């Protein structure tokens, strides 16, 4: 995921933002993060599920197995060791196998966490700090496969939330093609087109109030 961020063509994205902002009063702020949370709950769920699964298997084995092997499993330490190894393995898989982590965390938690992180980015990157409140946050959280577009009040008066769906789809397509730069460039261009259609017109005295570069804040505990 860091590799995808490291490969971003900052100049192309900056130029796309500049071109879009030359046509409208919008101030577009792209933000890409490796993840929005560590999802410790997924790790604990992985531990619990693995331990329960193995413990069930051990109990069934003790109940029905009448062979000469597996003598160690019939000792208390054998049961304890099996469950401990299962829990450790489940926790490691839940931490480092991201598709499994997403399943264990649950779609609702992912949605809520990414939305909360997007709101945090909105404040941290000062998207609100424009004269006519025309800032737009384009937020991409890679591990969760989630994208949000948040407009400030001056944008939301003229653009409906559903209007951003195609912008999100363009970024998703870029990620699927392993080219996040193209996805962001096309999405930014679409933002400019949308704002033009919705009448978010540039004013003669308009200034570039927010920097055009893509922001890639990293978390201190980043392990991606």
Secondary structure, 3 states (H helix, E strand, C coil): CHHHHHCCCHHHHHHHHHHHHHHECCEEEEEEECCCCCCHHHHHHHHHHHHHHHHHHHHHHHHHCCCCCCHHHHCHHHHHHHHHHHHHHHHHHHHHCHHHHHHHHCHHHHHHHHHHHHHHHHHHCCCCCCCCCCEEEEEEECCCCEEEEEECHHHHCCCCHHHHHHHHHHHHHHHHCCCHHHHHHHHHHHHHHHHHHCCCECCCCCCCCCCCCCECCCCCCCCC
